[in-house]
Amino acid sequence: MRPRGRQWWKLLGLAGVVGVAATGVVAVRADRQRKAYTPDEVRARLHERYTRAYAAHDGQQEIVLSAPTWRDRVTGALHRLRRRGAGSDQPSARRNPSAS
């Protein structure tokens, strides 16, 4: 059974989809190998996270172990703006019982 007319286009499209999927698999595999951490790197990251969590739990100011990246600064600013605006825009969930 030979493909005719539109069947060629369907086969060509299917081959393209398979090619894109295969390329994605190869890219993800290479990325995983590149991001493979040594045990010392994993240990250092865990120690850093523990130190930050412990400082936050004690009520101390967070200990800065590395300089914040541009993305960290923008994310922090957006969180502060969101927190600041959340209280003023929304009505209070509590009702004043004496006002009834």
All heavy atoms as an XYZ file, in Angstrom:
790
protein
N       0.841     -1.166      0.000
C       0.000      0.000      0.000
C       0.894      1.241      0.000
O       1.606      1.493      0.962
C      -0.884     -0.027      1.245
C      -1.813      1.104      1.343
S      -2.948      0.713      2.663
C      -3.504      2.281      3.069
N       0.868      1.978     -1.066
C       1.668      3.183     -1.225
C       0.908      4.392     -0.729
O      -0.279      4.533     -0.995
C       1.993      3.397     -2.697
C       3.259      2.744     -3.133
C       3.520      3.013     -4.576
N       4.129      4.325     -4.747
C       4.262      4.930     -5.902
N       3.805      4.385     -6.995
N       4.841      6.097     -5.981
N       1.611      5.307     -0.004
C       0.935      6.537      0.416
C       0.617      7.423     -0.785
O       1.400      7.506     -1.732
C       1.954      7.218      1.318
C       3.080      6.296      1.496
C       2.945      5.175      0.530
N      -0.540      8.043     -0.763
C      -0.961      8.910     -1.854
C      -1.350     10.278     -1.315
O      -1.812     10.395     -0.185
C      -2.180      8.318     -2.562
C      -1.903      7.041     -3.283
C      -3.140      6.539     -3.994
N      -4.026      5.943     -2.967
C      -5.334      5.817     -3.095
N      -5.934      6.243     -4.165
N      -6.051      5.260     -2.155
N      -1.168     11.306     -2.103
C      -1.657     12.644     -1.815
C      -1.280     13.174     -0.443
O      -0.112     13.393     -0.124
N      -2.289     13.361      0.377
C      -2.081     13.948      1.704
C      -1.345     13.002      2.657
O      -0.819     13.447      3.670
C      -3.415     14.318      2.322
C      -4.055     15.484      1.647
C      -5.290     15.884      2.391
N      -5.916     16.996      1.726
C      -6.572     17.940      2.354
N      -6.698     17.886      3.650
N      -7.123     18.916      1.688
N      -1.345     11.746      2.357
C      -0.658     10.800      3.240
C       0.840     11.094      3.313
O       1.464     10.860      4.342
C      -0.910      9.368      2.765
C      -2.348      8.932      2.982
C      -2.620      7.543      2.452
O      -1.810      6.979      1.716
N      -3.755      6.989      2.825
N       1.406     11.618      2.222
C       2.827     11.985      2.252
C       3.059     13.105      3.269
O       4.026     13.106      4.018
C       3.306     12.445      0.873
C       3.586     11.305     -0.055
C       2.859     10.937     -1.140
C       4.665     10.389      0.055
N       3.406      9.836     -1.732
C       4.531      9.472     -1.014
C       5.722     10.222      0.927
C       5.411      8.427     -1.220
C       6.606      9.186      0.713
C       6.441      8.304     -0.339
N       2.165     14.073      3.274
C       2.318     15.191      4.210
C       2.158     14.721      5.657
O       2.837     15.203      6.565
C       1.308     16.293      3.907
C       1.637     17.013      2.642
C       0.949     16.962      1.475
C       2.753     17.870      2.422
N       1.558     17.742      0.528
C       2.673     18.316      1.086
C       3.800     18.315      3.213
C       3.600     19.182      0.537
C       4.717     19.178      2.658
C       4.613     19.599      1.338
N       1.251     13.786      5.855
C       1.066     13.240      7.203
C       2.328     12.511      7.665
O       2.761     12.661      8.813
C      -0.123     12.285      7.247
C      -1.453     12.979      7.151
C      -2.581     11.971      7.204
C      -3.917     12.638      7.025
N      -5.016     11.668      7.071
N       2.914     11.742      6.793
C       4.143     11.021      7.136
C       5.289     11.993      7.395
O       6.083     11.805      8.331
C       4.520     10.050      6.021
C       3.656      8.798      5.917
C       4.058      7.983      4.689
C       3.782      7.964      7.177
N       5.366     13.037      6.588
C       6.412     14.034      6.765
C       6.233     14.770      8.104
O       7.204     14.996      8.843
C       6.394     15.041      5.605
C       7.499     16.085      5.615
C       8.862     15.421      5.466
C       7.256     17.087      4.505
N       5.015     15.106      8.449
C       4.734     15.760      9.728
C       5.055     14.854     10.903
O       5.625     15.288     11.914
N       4.697     13.587     10.798
C       4.996     12.622     11.851
C       6.505     12.457     12.025
O       7.007     12.406     13.156
C       4.353     11.274     11.534
C       4.512     10.189     12.580
C       3.859     10.624     13.886
C       3.901      8.893     12.081
N       7.228     12.424     10.927
C       8.690     12.319     11.006
C       9.278     13.561     11.672
O      10.236     13.465     12.456
C       9.281     12.130      9.613
N       8.719     14.714     11.396
C       9.189     15.950     12.038
C       8.957     15.932     13.542
O       9.824     16.320     14.325
N       7.787     15.457     13.960
C       7.475     15.378     15.388
C       8.433     14.413     16.085
O       8.947     14.698     17.170
C       6.006     14.952     15.596
C       5.737     14.576     17.045
C       5.068     16.051     15.159
N       8.689     13.280     15.466
C       9.621     12.308     16.049
C      11.026     12.899     16.132
O      11.730     12.715     17.130
C       9.619     10.995     15.224
C      10.737     10.071     15.653
C       8.274     10.302     15.364
N      11.430     13.637     15.126
C      12.751     14.273     15.142
C      12.877     15.309     16.247
O      13.898     15.377     16.940
N      11.839     16.116     16.465
C      11.865     17.120     17.526
C      11.932     16.440     18.893
O      12.682     16.854     19.779
C      10.645     18.060     17.421
C      10.486     18.907     18.674
C      10.767     18.941     16.197
N      11.161     15.388     19.075
C      11.166     14.670     20.351
C      12.536     14.053     20.621
O      13.047     14.113     21.751
C      10.090     13.593     20.354
N      13.144     13.470     19.599
C      14.465     12.867     19.773
C      15.511     13.925     20.111
O      16.383     13.699     20.962
C      14.860     12.103     18.513
N      15.421     15.074     19.477
C      16.354     16.162     19.782
C      16.187     16.631     21.220
O      17.163     16.907     21.914
C      16.129     17.336     18.809
O      16.263     16.857     17.475
C      17.119     18.451     19.055
N      14.954     16.719     21.682
C      14.695     17.109     23.062
C      15.273     16.122     24.055
O      15.845     16.515     25.080
N      15.149     14.849     23.764
C      15.701     13.814     24.645
C      17.218     13.942     24.725
O      17.803     13.872     25.811
C      15.294     12.407     24.151
C      16.073     11.326     24.860
C      13.803     12.198     24.346
N      17.858     14.153     23.602
C      19.312     14.296     23.580
C      19.737     15.546     24.354
O      20.706     15.517     25.127
C      19.828     14.341     22.121
C      21.290     14.733     22.061
C      19.613     12.996     21.451
N      19.003     16.638     24.199
C      19.339     17.878     24.894
C      19.175     17.729     26.401
O      20.018     18.196     27.178
C      18.473     19.016     24.378
N      18.113     17.080     26.836
C      17.884     16.883     28.273
C      18.963     15.986     28.864
O      19.471     16.243     29.960
C      16.470     16.306     28.518
C      16.317     15.811     29.940
C      15.418     17.345     28.201
N      19.324     14.950     28.161
C      20.367     14.044     28.657
C      21.699     14.779     28.806
O      22.396     14.630     29.813
C      20.519     12.853     27.711
C      21.495     11.813     28.231
C      21.544     10.605     27.333
N      20.257      9.921     27.373
C      19.876      8.991     26.511
N      20.652      8.669     25.519
N      18.708      8.412     26.630
N      22.048     15.604     27.821
C      23.298     16.365     27.902
C      23.244     17.372     29.050
O      24.237     17.573     29.750
C      23.553     17.086     26.575
N      22.078     17.984     29.259
C      21.923     18.949     30.350
C      22.070     18.269     31.707
O      22.684     18.815     32.620
C      20.563     19.630     30.238
C      20.448     20.850     31.106
O      21.439     21.595     31.181
O      19.371     21.053     31.698
N      21.513     17.100     31.857
C      21.656     16.357     33.120
C      23.108     16.015     33.403
O      23.568     16.104     34.534
C      20.830     15.079     33.079
C      19.374     15.297     33.287
C      18.653     13.975     33.352
N      17.220     14.181     33.407
C      16.341     13.250     33.152
N      16.747     12.029     32.831
N      15.065     13.490     33.221
N      23.825     15.606     32.386
C      25.231     15.270     32.587
C      26.040     16.514     32.946
O      26.936     16.460     33.770
C      25.810     14.619     31.331
C      25.298     13.216     31.102
C      25.798     12.624     29.800
O      26.408     13.310     28.993
N      25.535     11.343     29.599
N      25.694     17.634     32.339
C      26.416     18.864     32.632
C      26.119     19.353     34.044
O      26.969     19.914     34.707
C      26.033     19.928     31.612
C      26.863     21.177     31.712
C      26.477     22.185     30.679
N      25.019     22.303     30.640
C      24.309     22.432     29.535
N      24.892     22.468     28.388
N      23.008     22.528     29.556
N      24.902     19.143     34.511
C      24.510     19.600     35.836
C      24.768     18.577     36.929
O      24.384     18.795     38.064
C      23.025     19.958     35.849
C      22.705     21.229     35.108
C      21.252     21.568     35.271
C      20.919     22.863     34.564
N      19.519     23.224     34.732
N      25.389     17.488     36.596
C      25.666     16.472     37.610
C      26.610     17.059     38.655
O      27.676     17.582     38.335
C      26.278     15.242     36.960
N      26.189     17.000     39.910
C      26.963     17.590     40.984
C      27.809     16.525     41.669
O      27.402     15.383     41.791
C      26.037     18.225     42.018
C      25.199     19.338     41.469
C      23.826     19.228     41.395
C      25.793     20.510     41.020
C      23.057     20.262     40.897
C      25.032     21.543     40.520
C      23.660     21.410     40.461
O      22.902     22.430     39.966
N      28.959     16.941     42.146
C      29.789     16.043     42.937
C      29.201     15.991     44.341
O      28.440     16.880     44.743
C      31.243     16.563     42.997
O      31.246     17.807     43.702
C      31.834     16.729     41.611
N      29.538     14.971     45.111
C      29.033     14.897     46.485
C      29.409     16.118     47.328
O      28.625     16.561     48.168
C      29.683     13.633     47.035
C      29.926     12.785     45.838
C      30.247     13.751     44.729
N      30.585     16.683     47.082
C      30.987     17.872     47.839
C      30.098     19.079     47.506
O      29.762     19.869     48.389
C      32.454     18.214     47.549
C      33.407     17.167     48.115
O      33.026     16.524     49.128
O      34.501     17.008     47.561
N      29.726     19.211     46.234
C      28.851     20.312     45.850
C      27.463     20.154     46.467
O      26.869     21.127     46.938
C      28.739     20.390     44.329
C      30.011     20.859     43.650
C      29.924     20.719     42.144
O      29.184     19.860     41.639
O      30.625     21.492     41.480
N      26.957     18.933     46.483
C      25.654     18.680     47.094
C      25.711     18.994     48.583
O      24.816     19.649     49.138
C      25.214     17.220     46.862
C      23.955     16.900     47.642
C      25.007     16.960     45.385
N      26.751     18.568     49.240
C      26.922     18.813     50.673
C      26.984     20.311     50.964
O      26.357     20.808     51.900
C      28.187     18.113     51.180
C      28.333     18.113     52.678
C      29.554     17.322     53.131
N      29.512     15.931     52.696
C      30.330     15.391     51.773
N      31.269     16.122     51.206
N      30.213     14.131     51.438
N      27.724     21.051     50.151
C      27.840     22.495     50.348
C      26.486     23.184     50.178
O      26.128     24.073     50.957
C      28.853     23.082     49.368
N      25.713     22.759     49.188
C      24.387     23.345     48.981
C      23.461     23.030     50.149
O      22.681     23.881     50.587
C      23.775     22.828     47.687
C      24.396     23.452     46.460
C      23.813     22.821     45.205
N      24.391     23.434     44.042
C      23.667     24.111     43.142
N      22.376     24.225     43.278
N      24.261     24.659     42.107
N      23.509     21.822     50.651
C      22.667     21.456     51.786
C      23.045     22.246     53.033
O      22.172     22.696     53.781
C      22.759     19.952     52.058
C      22.059     19.061     51.038
C      22.340     17.594     51.337
C      20.564     19.314     51.055
N      24.334     22.422     53.259
C      24.773     23.217     54.407
C      24.286     24.661     54.283
O      23.866     25.279     55.268
C      26.300     23.183     54.544
C      26.805     21.918     55.155
N      26.543     21.553     56.449
C      27.554     20.927     54.634
C      27.115     20.387     56.709
N      27.732     19.979     55.617
N      24.344     25.199     53.075
C      23.889     26.568     52.853
C      22.395     26.692     53.132
O      21.950     27.616     53.818
C      24.188     26.983     51.413
C      23.732     28.374     51.079
C      24.042     28.729     49.632
O      24.872     28.053     49.007
O      23.424     29.693     49.153
N      21.605     25.741     52.626
C      20.169     25.781     52.860
C      19.844     25.627     54.335
O      18.946     26.292     54.863
C      19.485     24.670     52.054
C      19.451     24.969     50.568
C      18.903     23.839     49.756
N      17.576     23.455     50.195
C      16.973     22.350     49.787
N      17.562     21.547     48.938
N      15.776     22.049     50.228
N      20.567     24.758     55.031
C      20.337     24.565     56.460
C      20.646     25.850     57.234
O      19.889     26.253     58.123
C      21.198     23.413     56.991
C      21.101     23.267     58.486
C      19.977     22.700     59.067
C      22.113     23.725     59.320
C      19.872     22.572     60.441
C      22.015     23.615     60.690
C      20.894     23.025     61.249
O      20.802     22.928     62.599
N      21.741     26.498     56.896
C      22.118     27.728     57.586
C      21.057     28.804     57.395
O      20.692     29.504     58.334
C      23.477     28.225     57.061
O      24.432     27.184     57.221
C      23.934     29.452     57.810
N      20.540     28.930     56.176
C      19.500     29.921     55.912
C      18.225     29.599     56.690
O      17.602     30.481     57.278
C      19.185     29.982     54.421
C      20.269     30.622     53.600
C      19.865     30.606     52.124
N      20.955     31.036     51.284
C      21.144     32.284     50.902
N      20.328     33.215     51.310
N      22.152     32.597     50.129
N      17.825     28.350     56.696
C      16.603     27.960     57.404
C      16.759     28.156     58.905
O      15.839     28.622     59.577
C      16.260     26.512     57.092
N      17.903     27.826     59.443
C      18.143     27.967     60.877
C      18.130     29.438     61.279
O      17.561     29.807     62.304
C      19.481     27.334     61.246
C      19.739     27.272     62.729
C      19.074     26.347     63.524
C      20.623     28.158     63.334
C      19.292     26.296     64.881
C      20.848     28.114     64.694
C      20.183     27.177     65.466
O      20.395     27.140     66.808
N      18.727     30.289     60.469
C      18.741     31.718     60.765
C      17.324     32.290     60.715
O      16.946     33.110     61.547
C      19.637     32.458     59.785
N      16.521     31.869     59.754
C      15.151     32.354     59.646
C      14.308     31.850     60.814
O      13.444     32.561     61.320
C      14.540     31.913     58.322
N      14.553     30.630     61.260
C      13.802     30.044     62.370
C      14.098     30.773     63.678
O      13.214     30.953     64.505
C      14.131     28.561     62.506
C      13.427     27.888     63.640
N      12.064     27.672     63.615
C      13.870     27.405     64.819
C      11.717     27.079     64.748
N      12.790     26.903     65.483
N      15.315     31.192     63.879
C      15.708     31.878     65.115
C      15.263     33.329     65.143
O      15.455     34.014     66.142
C      17.231     31.834     65.300
C      17.689     30.488     65.821
O      16.827     29.683     66.204
O      18.911     30.266     65.845
N      14.682     33.821     64.063
C      14.245     35.208     64.029
C      15.359     36.165     63.670
O      15.178     37.374     63.679
N      16.510     35.652     63.365
C      17.620     36.504     62.967
C      17.437     36.891     61.513
O      16.666     36.286     60.779
C      18.950     35.771     63.115
C      19.258     35.318     64.511
C      20.495     34.429     64.525
O      21.067     34.159     63.491
N      20.870     33.986     65.704
N      18.178     37.901     61.140
C      18.181     38.270     59.734
C      18.882     37.165     58.960
O      19.825     36.554     59.452
C      18.920     39.587     59.534
C      18.779     40.139     58.147
C      19.392     41.518     58.044
O      19.973     42.008     59.003
N      19.267     42.130     56.890
N      18.402     36.911     57.763
C      18.960     35.826     56.966
C      20.438     36.076     56.697
O      20.860     37.182     56.388
C      18.206     35.724     55.648
C      18.614     34.549     54.812
C      17.741     34.396     53.592
O      16.606     34.865     53.615
O      18.207     33.808     52.620
N      21.203     35.027     56.810
C      22.638     35.122     56.587
C      22.902     35.043     55.092
O      22.465     34.109     54.424
C      23.379     33.992     57.316
C      23.137     34.105     58.810
C      24.857     34.019     56.995
C      23.637     32.920     59.589
N      23.604     36.007     54.562
C      23.912     36.033     53.139
C      25.208     35.268     52.918
O      26.264     35.670     53.389
C      24.046     37.477     52.624
C      24.399     37.476     51.153
C      22.767     38.238     52.876
N      25.109     34.143     52.237
C      26.282     33.330     51.971
C      26.888     33.635     50.610
O      28.041     33.359     50.370
C      25.923     31.844     52.064
C      25.428     31.401     53.440
C      24.988     29.960     53.381
C      26.507     31.582     54.482
N      26.082     34.173     49.726
C      26.581     34.550     48.409
C      25.840     35.798     47.968
O      24.756     36.106     48.459
C      26.374     33.412     47.405
O      24.996     33.156     47.265
N      26.423     36.507     47.052
C      25.791     37.726     46.557
C      24.514     37.364     45.801
O      24.506     36.408     45.030
C      26.748     38.466     45.632
N      23.419     38.116     46.025
C      22.181     37.811     45.317
C      22.322     38.114     43.836
O      22.981     39.071     43.437
C      21.147     38.727     45.980
C      21.945     39.819     46.586
C      23.275     39.241     46.940
N      21.692     37.301     43.046
C      21.719     37.505     41.600
C      20.668     38.537     41.220
O      19.827     38.926     42.038
C      21.426     36.194     40.854
O      20.109     35.754     41.212
C      22.449     35.130     41.211
N      20.696     38.969     40.000
C      19.720     39.926     39.504
C      18.313     39.353     39.641
O      17.395     40.038     40.053
C      20.040     40.236     38.042
C      19.073     41.177     37.411
C      19.086     42.532     37.499
C      17.946     40.847     36.617
N      18.042     43.059     36.798
C      17.309     42.038     36.246
C      17.398     39.652     36.179
C      16.173     42.066     35.456
C      16.262     39.685     35.402
C      15.672     40.888     35.055
N      18.169     38.073     39.342
C      16.858     37.425     39.422
C      16.363     37.390     40.868
O      15.187     37.622     41.129
C      16.969     36.011     38.864
C      15.673     35.281     38.821
C      15.845     33.917     38.216
N      14.577     33.232     38.187
C      14.413     32.006     37.777
N      15.437     31.334     37.326
N      13.238     31.443     37.793
N      17.254     37.128     41.834
C      16.870     37.116     43.241
C      16.380     38.491     43.686
O      15.397     38.606     44.422
C      18.047     36.689     44.120
C      18.448     35.247     43.896
O      17.599     34.448     43.454
O      19.628     34.920     44.171
N      17.069     39.537     43.248
C      16.675     40.891     43.642
C      15.313     41.263     43.075
O      14.473     41.834     43.769
C      17.730     41.894     43.198
C      19.002     41.800     44.037
C      19.955     42.861     43.637
N      20.467     42.509     42.307
C      21.692     42.725     41.886
N      22.537     43.352     42.653
N      22.081     42.352     40.685
N      15.074     40.935     41.798
C      13.790     41.267     41.178
C      12.673     40.454     41.833
O      11.603     40.993     42.134
C      13.845     41.013     39.651
C      12.462     41.109     39.032
C      14.793     41.989     38.994
N      12.908     39.180     42.080
C      11.901     38.339     42.714
C      11.570     38.850     44.107
O      10.399     38.921     44.496
C      12.401     36.881     42.789
O      12.714     36.438     41.467
C      11.340     35.976     43.380
N      12.582     39.227     44.875
C      12.354     39.762     46.211
C      11.546     41.046     46.179
O      10.642     41.247     46.993
N      11.861     41.923     45.238
C      11.128     43.177     45.121
C       9.669     42.921     44.763
O       8.759     43.559     45.309
C      11.779     44.073     44.071
N       9.421     41.974     43.866
C       8.044     41.654     43.493
C       7.277     41.062     44.668
O       6.101     41.376     44.880
C       8.023     40.692     42.302
C       8.460     41.297     40.969
C       8.533     40.222     39.899
C       7.509     42.400     40.543
N       7.926     40.217     45.462
C       7.270     39.649     46.645
C       6.927     40.750     47.651
O       5.845     40.749     48.236
C       8.151     38.588     47.305
C       8.161     37.287     46.584
N       7.051     36.488     46.451
C       9.156     36.623     45.959
C       7.353     35.411     45.768
N       8.632     35.466     45.444
N       7.846     41.688     47.849
C       7.577     42.778     48.790
C       6.417     43.644     48.307
O       5.552     44.023     49.096
C       8.833     43.626     48.985
C       9.871     42.943     49.864
C      10.989     43.894     50.239
N      11.741     44.390     49.087
C      12.742     43.734     48.508
N      13.136     42.570     48.981
N      13.380     44.254     47.478
N       6.381     43.935     47.010
C       5.282     44.725     46.471
C       3.949     43.998     46.606
O       2.927     44.594     46.942
C       5.536     45.061     44.998
C       6.564     46.142     44.723
C       6.848     46.232     43.230
C       6.068     47.470     45.241
N       3.968     42.701     46.348
C       2.747     41.916     46.447
C       2.241     41.889     47.889
O       1.059     42.025     48.148
C       3.003     40.490     45.947
C       1.718     39.727     45.718
C       1.970     38.360     45.137
N       2.652     38.475     43.862
C       3.451     37.539     43.374
N       3.669     36.440     44.029
N       4.039     37.703     42.209
N       3.177     41.719     48.853
C       2.783     41.700     50.258
C       2.251     43.062     50.687
O       1.292     43.159     51.430
C       3.972     41.318     51.137
C       3.989     39.843     51.453
C       5.023     39.551     52.488
N       6.282     39.255     51.788
C       7.468     39.679     52.153
N       7.608     40.407     53.222
N       8.545     39.376     51.469
N       2.889     44.120     50.237
C       2.502     45.467     50.622
C       1.123     45.811     50.075
O       0.314     46.429     50.750
C       3.523     46.464     50.089
C       3.455     47.803     50.768
C       4.526     48.716     50.262
N       5.858     48.192     50.552
C       6.953     48.559     49.922
N       6.895     49.434     48.966
N       8.116     48.045     50.253
N       0.840     45.383     48.852
C      -0.437     45.698     48.223
C      -1.564     44.781     48.628
O      -2.723     45.105     48.445
N      -1.271     43.623     49.197
C      -2.313     42.641     49.512
C      -3.252     43.136     50.595
O      -4.446     42.903     50.544
C      -1.680     41.325     49.935
N      -2.766     43.848     51.584
C      -3.593     44.285     52.689
C      -4.488     45.461     52.350
O      -5.586     45.589     52.871
N      -4.066     46.342     51.465
C      -4.832     47.561     51.206
C      -5.912     47.365     50.145
O      -6.931     48.034     50.177
C      -3.882     48.674     50.768
O      -3.232     48.306     49.574
N      -5.724     46.459     49.205
C      -6.673     46.295     48.105
C      -7.878     45.457     48.480
O      -8.961     45.659     47.964
C      -5.993     45.649     46.899
C      -4.928     46.535     46.310
O      -4.942     47.739     46.605
O      -4.075     46.020     45.582
N      -7.707     44.520     49.364
C      -8.751     43.562     49.651
C      -9.504     43.950     50.914
O      -8.916     44.432     51.870
C      -8.148     42.169     49.806
C      -7.445     41.710     48.556
C      -6.708     40.408     48.782
O      -6.649     39.915     49.907
N      -6.148     39.859     47.731
N     -10.814     43.736     50.922
C     -11.577     44.026     52.131
C     -11.226     43.039     53.229
O     -10.790     41.924     52.975
C     -13.033     43.866     51.674
C     -12.971     42.993     50.483
C     -11.639     43.256     49.839
N     -11.443     43.464     54.443
C     -11.116     42.629     55.589
C     -12.067     41.445     55.660
O     -13.272     41.567     55.410
C     -11.223     43.454     56.870
O     -11.008     42.630     57.978
N     -11.550     40.288     56.018
C     -12.365     39.087     56.141
C     -13.153     39.106     57.451
O     -14.183     38.459     57.578
C     -11.490     37.846     56.072
N     -12.674     39.845     58.429
C     -13.365     39.931     59.730
C     -14.464     40.987     59.657
O     -14.334     42.017     59.019
C     -12.392     40.330     60.820
C     -11.401     39.297     61.137
C     -10.527     39.838     62.221
N     -10.091     38.761     63.071
C      -9.439     38.950     64.180
N      -9.156     40.156     64.591
N      -9.057     37.941     64.909
N     -15.516     40.732     60.358
C     -16.595     41.709     60.469
C     -16.593     42.264     61.877
O     -16.336     41.555     62.832
C     -17.935     41.077     60.153
C     -18.030     40.631     58.727
C     -19.428     40.144     58.443
N     -19.492     39.664     57.088
C     -20.100     40.319     56.128
N     -20.706     41.442     56.373
N     -20.128     39.839     54.908
N     -16.910     43.495     61.983
C     -16.942     44.144     63.270
C     -18.276     43.821     63.941
O     -19.326     44.250     63.457
C     -16.777     45.650     63.095
C     -16.578     46.350     64.413
O     -16.671     45.722     65.464
N     -16.310     47.635     64.347
N     -18.281     43.055     65.052
C     -19.559     42.658     65.647
C     -20.332     43.837     66.231
O     -21.546     43.816     66.295
C     -19.168     41.677     66.758
C     -17.700     41.727     66.888
C     -17.168     42.469     65.721
N     -19.666     44.887     66.642
C     -20.382     46.037     67.228
C     -21.067     46.880     66.169
O     -21.926     47.694     66.478
C     -19.413     46.886     68.042
O     -18.408     47.392     67.181
N     -20.686     46.735     64.904
C     -21.281     47.520     63.826
C     -22.642     46.986     63.417
O     -23.380     47.656     62.736
C     -20.352     47.548     62.620
N     -23.010     45.798     63.823
C     -24.283     45.196     63.401
C     -25.461     45.788     64.084
O     -25.527     46.259     65.118
C     -24.279     43.693     63.676
O     -23.286     43.088     62.907
